[in-house]
């Protein structure tokens, strides 16, 4: 029986999402005969964690669905066993544990933990949802992305070509397996910058433009800036449409994504703390390696939690956005090299050559500091021009300036270190299994 992992990483209250994702898990088991492991990775504070425990306990029993609700202590116990099995000295193990379970929010690290636990559970794919998302409904029935993910993920591209609405596979890639399946979102922007766009479109364009490679022609840049973080707009689901082709990272969202194990068992995500957007690394890699992907229109409904609207939540999120714009100085050098390498990133069996990618990441650490310094100047100046509460963001960036520049570089060094050990960790996870089923 096919075994898959549907995961919900969270650090905030989301009892409604827990109930909804459990329905999606039941759908996958019922419609596809799959064994679905619903994995909730919960880093919430104690009162919220207790609410989640109650919500999980209240879930109806569903044939084919096993629920794992793991708090940080349970996740740490699992990781310690994996690190012990993978070998290496204690200092290296401590550093890897910090990269896998950092004390700060890390979009990459929480998904990396899901990848390793999925390996322990014997799953062939990981399907990620987020706490600030809901499903669309048509005639009172939820529109589950898992349907398309289970239909296509891991399948030989030529075998499913005819079932897609359209196909644009690169020559010679028909024998490769579908590595990624994803949709986008409707509703609020995925990144909380709508107010900036409203207040000052030019400043918005300046900030968002930092996320794009500088080599892009101006006409492309304007289009991509306008489309960034907006997902599929407000269109309602009106029937399935699918495209079989390498997926551009701008066309899907990490709240609505599925990965085949042949991809995530070889390469992890950057564990950069307090930095949005870095968890899209595997999407860039799969696209640049020309691996087949499936893009669908079962879009998630995105919304912003109340926490983001508080003063503390606003400041924390804007700093995470600024750190993303600093990180792209390094990430874009890696993406340029993976794009140039193309399918040379793949071995004879069509799998990512992780050592090659790790080399690109390691080389990026030596990027001349001029570019990150210039970026931080632009970011701070943009927030200061916006005024009002954005001045607090600018002041915070100025106060943390040396540390932010060091962190952007050090995060890439940490990523390279994790990549060096990742395949050993994935093998050790498969050997360890999962003893805790909370």
N, C-alpha and C positions, 0 to 999 in steps of 0.2 A: 504494500500500500504506500502511496506517495505521502511523504511527511513534510509539512511546511510550517514555517514560523511566522505568525502574524503578530507584530510587536508594537507596543505603545510605550515609549519612554516618556516619563513625566516627572516634573518637580513641583506641580501645582494642582489644585483641586480640579478634578475632571470626572466626577461620578457619572455624568451623562455620557461622556465619551466612552467610559468603560462599558456601560450597558450597550451602547451602539456598536462598538467594535466586537463585542461578544456575539451580537447578532450576525455580523459579517463572518466571524469564525464559523458559526453554525451553518451559515449559507454555504461556505466553502466545503465543509464536510458533507453536507446534504447533496449539493449539486454535483460535486466532483469526486465523491467517495474518498476524499483526502483525509488524512489524519492531521488535524490542525492544532498546533500548539500556540495558544494565545499567551504571549509573554509580556507582562507588564513590569517594566523596570522603573521602580518608584523611589525617587530621591526627595520626596516631599517631606516637609516638617512633620513632626509627630502627630499633631491633631489631624492634619490632612491625610496622613498615612492611615490613621485609624478609620477615617471615613471611607477610604478606598478599600480597606480590609472588609468593612461591612458591605460595601457595594459588590465586591467580588464574591463574598459568601452568599449574597442574595441572587447571584446569577443562576438561571435555570440550568439544570444538567442537560447537555446537548450531546447526542451520540457523535463520536469522532472528534470531540473537542476536549483538550486538556488545558487547564488554566494554570499558569505559573505567575505568581505575584511576588516579586522579590524586592525587598528593601535593600538599602546600601550594604548593610552588614551581610546579608545573604549573598549578594553579588560579590562582595569582597572575599567571602569564604570560598566561593567557586573559583575566583581568579587566583587566589593563593594556591589552590590545588593545581590549577593549570600551570602556573609558573613553576611550581615544584616539579611537575612532570616534564616540563620543557627543558630543564637543565639550566645551567648558568649560575653565576655567583649571586649572593644575597643582595649586593649593592645594585646590580643590574635588575634583579627581581623587584626591588623596592622602587626603582625608577619606573619600570614598566607598569607596576601597580598604580603609581601616581598618574601615569599617562592614560591608563584604562579607566580609573575611577578618581578623577580629580576633585578637589574640594569646591571648584567653581563650575558653573554651567559650561558644558561642552557638548555641542551638537554632534560632533564626530565621535567622541568617546562613548556616548550612550549607545550609538548605533554600532560601534565596534563591539561593545559588550553583547549586543543582540546577535551579532555575527558569530561570536565565539560560543554563546549559549546555544544557538541554532546548530552549530557543529556538534556540540555535546548531545543534543537531542536527535541527531541523525537526520536533520532537515535538509532538503535540497534547495530551499529558497527562503529568503527573508522578505517580508512585506511590511513596510513601515507606515504608521499613521501618527498623527500628532494630537496633543491634548486640546489645541485650539482649532479643531475642525469638526465638521459634521458631514453627513451624507445628503445628497440631493434625494428628492422623492418624486416619483411619477405614479399617479393613481394610488397613492398611499403606500407604495412599495419603495424601499430604499434602493438606490443605485449603487451597488457595491463594486469598487474597482477590482476586488479580488477575482471577479469573474474573468476579466481579461488577463490578469496576471497568471492565473492558473491555466488558462487556455494556451498561452504562448510561451511562458518562461521555460527555458531549458530545451525547447523543441528545436529540431533542425529547421533552419530558416526555409529551405526549399519545401519542407513538408507542410508548412503552414502558410506559405505564400498566397495560395489561392483563397484562403479564408479571410485574409485581410482586405479591407476596403480598397486600399492601394498599397503598392509595394515599390520601393526604390532602393533595392539592395545593390551595394557596390559589386562590380564584376568579381567573380570567384569567391563570394562570401556565402553562397547558398548552403554549403556544407556546415557552416558554423552554427552554433546554438544561440538562441535568443538570450542575451545576457541581462537585459534590462526591460522592464515593462512599466510604463508610467503614464499618468495623466496630470493635469494641472489643477487649478482651483478656480472657483468663482467666489465673488464676495469682496471683502476688504483686501487691500494690498498685502502681500505676504510680508513685506518689510514696512515698518511703521514710518513711512516718509511722505505720506499723502499731504500732511499739513505743510511740509517744506515745499512741495510742488505747488500748493495753493498760494503760499506766502510769496514765493520768489522762484518762478520757473527757471530763471537763468542759474541761480544758485543750485537748484535741484539738479539741473543738467550737469553742472560742474562736479557735484558730488557723485552722482550716479555714473558719470563718465569715467571716473577713476577706476571703476570696476572693469572697464573694457581695455583690451590691448591698445596701446597707443598707435599701433600700425594700421588700425582699421580706418578706411576712408571715411571722410566726414559724413557723407550721406548715409552710410551704414550706422555710424555712431548715433546720429540723430534718431534713426528708426529704433535702434536697440535701446537707447535711453528712454524713448517714449513707451516702449513695450515692457521695460524691466519691471519686475515685481508686481505686474498687473494680472498675470495668469490669463485665464480665458474670459476675463471681463465679467459680464452678468448673464451670459446666455444660459438658458436652462437646457437640461438634457432632453433631447428629442429623438433618440435612437442611436444605436451604436455606430461609430465610425472609427476605423483603425488604420494605422499606417505602419508598415513593416519597413524599417530603415534605421540606420544609426540615429540615435536620438540626440538632438541638441539640448544641452542642459537648460537653455532658456525656455524650452517648451514644456517642461514638466516640473513638478514640485516635490520636495522630499517628504511632504505629508501624504503623498499619493504615489508610492514607488515600490517596486519589487525587484530584487536582485537574485540572480542565479548563483548558487554556491561556487561555481567554477570561477566567478569573478571575485567575490568577497573572501574566499578562502586563501587568495593569493595576495591581495592588496587591501589594507585597511583605509580608513578615513583619517585625515589630520585631526589629532586630538586637541587642537588649539582651544584653550579655555576662553570664555567670554568673547567669542568671535563667531558671528553668524556667517553662513554661506560656505564655510570651508568644507561642510559635509557634502558638497556637490562634486567633490574630487573624482569619485568613481564614475559619475556621469560624464565628466570631461574625458576621463581616460577611456571609457568604453566608446565614446563618440570618436575620439581621435584615432583609436585603434581600428575603427570601422567595424566594430562588433554589431551584429543585428540587434535591433531594439524594437519594441512595440509601443507606439504612442496611441493612446485611446482618449475618448472624450467623457469618460465617467469621472467627471471632475468633483473634487471635494469642495464643500462649502467652508471657506475660511472666515474666521472672525478673530478679533483681538480681545484677549482676556482683560478683565478689569484691572489686574495688577499692572499691565502696561500703561494704564491711564493715570496711575499715581505718579507723584513727583519722583519717587525713588525708582519706580519701574521705567518711567520715561528716560531718566538719566542712564540707568543701566543698559537699556536697549540701544540708546544712541551711541554709547561708548562701544558696545558690541559691533554696531554698524561701522563706526570709525575704525575699529580694529580690523574688520573685514577689508576695508579699503586699503589699509596698510598691508594686510596679508596678500592682497592681489598683486602687489609689486613683486613678490616672490613667486606666487602661484602662476602668474602669467608667464614667467620665464620657463617654468616647468611645462605649462600647456603648449608653449611655442615649440618646445623640443618634442613633446609627444605628438603634436600635429605633424611636424616634419618627419618623424619616424614612421607614422602611419601604421600599416599592418606589420611593419618590422618589429613592432612591440609584441607580436605574437610568436609563439613557438610553432613547431610543425603541427601540433594538434589544435592550434587555434586558441591557446590560452595565453594570458598576459605573462610576459617575462618580467616578474617582479623585480629582479635584480637590476634590470635596465631602468625601470621607473625610479627605484630607490637611488640610483646614481644621479638621475636628473634632479631629484629632490635635494640630495646632499650638495650638489654643485650650486644650487640656488642660494644656499646659506652664505656663499661668498659674494653675493650681489653687492655692488658698490652702494654705500650708504646714501649717496646723493639722492637717489630716487625716493626711498622711503622718507627722507627728511623733507623733500619738496612736497610729497603727498601730505605729510602732517601739517605743513605750512598752509596748504590749500584747504585742508579739512577744518583746521582751527579758524582760519579766516572766514570760511563760509558760514560756520556756526555763529561767529561773532557778528557778521553782517545781518543774520536773521534776527538777532536781538531777542528781547524777552527771555523766556526760559531757556532758549538756545545759548544764551550767554553763559549760563551755568555749565553747559556742555563744553563750550570753548575754554572756560576757566579750568575745568577738570582735565581736559586734554593738555593744556599748557602745564599744569602742575605735574602731570604724569609723563611729560614728554620723553625724558631719557628712558624711563622704564618701558613705555609703549614701543619705542624703537627697538630696544633690546628684545622685548617679548616677540615682536614680529619675526625677528631673525631666529631667536631661540626656538620658537614654535616649529619652524621648518627643520631645525636640527633634531628636535624631539620626534618629529614625524619620520625622519630618516632612520632614527634609532628604532622606532617601533616597527618600521617596515623590515629592518634587518632581522627582527625576531618573529615577525607575524606568522609566517608559514609554520614555524615550530609551535607557536601558540595554537594555531588552528588544529594541527595534528594532536597536540596534547589535549585540547578540548574534546575532540572526538574520542580519545581514549578515556577521558575522565568521566564522560556522561554527566548527568545532572542529578545530584543527590537530593537537592532541595526543590520541592514542588509546592511553593507557598500558596 
